């Protein structure tokens, strides 16, 4: 496996994660009323559990 194939797999994942993060920042910057209308509200507990689960998946790879 060459370095180019490794980079070729990592770059699309990084780009998708960055796009998701940017979208989440935009949604979180909206007023709560608007987030409720589009079905976005998320409790703090859910967000923390989702993030910790993501960290566990990354650590196990």
Secondary structure, DSSP 8 states (H G I E B T S, - for coil): --HHHHHHHHHHHHHHHHHHHHHHHHHHHS-HHHHHHTT----HHHHHHHHHHHHHHHHH-
